[in-house]
Amino acid sequence: MLKAVRKTRASADVVKQIANLITNNRLKKGDQLPAERELTEAFQVSRATVREAIRSLESMGLVKSKHGDGTYVLVSGEEAGIAPLAASLLTEKDDLLDIFHIRKIIEPSIAQLAAGYASSEDIRELEEILERQRVEVAAGKYAAETDTRFHLTLARIARNRVLSRLLHALVELLADSRARGLDEASRAVRSLHGHENIVAAVMREDCTEARQSMLNHLSEVEGLFRKKKRGGGKCIDGLEE
């Protein structure tokens, strides 16, 4: 599975081989990499080279080293292609609203495509996600995981792998902030209603309405972030009080 590399660019070759194993799902999310000694033997390089390669993989967002425990894969094969992009997109909390602007460009198109491609099985999956979200809202909870699953499922239904990978990066970057920003019951209810409107349009195969419903939903959520972050304002696009 692992091959010896040329010493002239040993570290880069180690990075490339391990990254390829992750991308091709030979190494899966949560898997532990072989021990440093095993890697040095497999690649026929020094420990310093292996350590340099691991640091590079960490900076790319592909792996995480845990002191005294080992190094673990952080992403799935699908996510691996955009993990370096994701790592570079967000360096400060102030960039969150910029990422929302990008989502408002990408996700309406995803909803539009999903309305044209969704099968009966896809619709059932979306309805199951909505039902889970309703249960959470009724219990006074907001689960970021359910929200993430809704948006990523819609992206898969859109049958566009490039859009799906981009959304994986953007949604993951916002995951923690979404959980903190939408932890109030009223906000969770509004998020649910936005999802319901999108699914209703997808079920009707109304591509135009699906696109608009997604834009309305993202604009409203963006407005909630603006209020929480900046104390509100008079010009919050798409937010209806």
Stockholm file with secondary structure:
# STOCKHOLM 1.0

chainA/1-241         MLKAVRKTRASADVVKQIANLITNNRLKKGDQLPAERELTEAFQVSRATVREAIRSLESMGLVKSKHGDGTYVLVSGEEAGIAPLAASLLTEKDDLLDIFHIRKIIEPSIAQLAAGYASSEDIRELEEILERQRVEVAAGKYAAETDTRFHLTLARIARNRVLSRLLHALVELLADSRARGLDEASRAVRSLHGHENIVAAVMREDCTEARQSMLNHLSEVEGLFRKKKRGGGKCIDGLEE
#=GR chainA/1-241 SS CCCCCCGGGHHHHHHHHHHHHHHTTSSCTTCBCCCHHHHHHHHTCCHHHHHHHHHHHHHTTSEEEETTTEEEECSCHHHHTTHHHHHHHCSSGGGHHHHHHHHHHHHHHHHHHHHHHCCHHHHHHHHHHHHHHHHHHHTTCCCHHHHHHHHHHHHHHTTCHHHHHHHHHHHHHHHHHHHHHTCSHHHHHHHHHHHHHHHHHHHTTCHHHHHHHHHHHHHHHHHHHHHHHHSCCSCCTTCCC
#=GC SS_cons         CCCCCCGGGHHHHHHHHHHHHHHTTSSCTTCBCCCHHHHHHHHTCCHHHHHHHHHHHHHTTSEEEETTTEEEECSCHHHHTTHHHHHHHCSSGGGHHHHHHHHHHHHHHHHHHHHHHCCHHHHHHHHHHHHHHHHHHHTTCCCHHHHHHHHHHHHHHTTCHHHHHHHHHHHHHHHHHHHHHTCSHHHHHHHHHHHHHHHHHHHTTCHHHHHHHHHHHHHHHHHHHHHHHHSCCSCCTTCCC
//
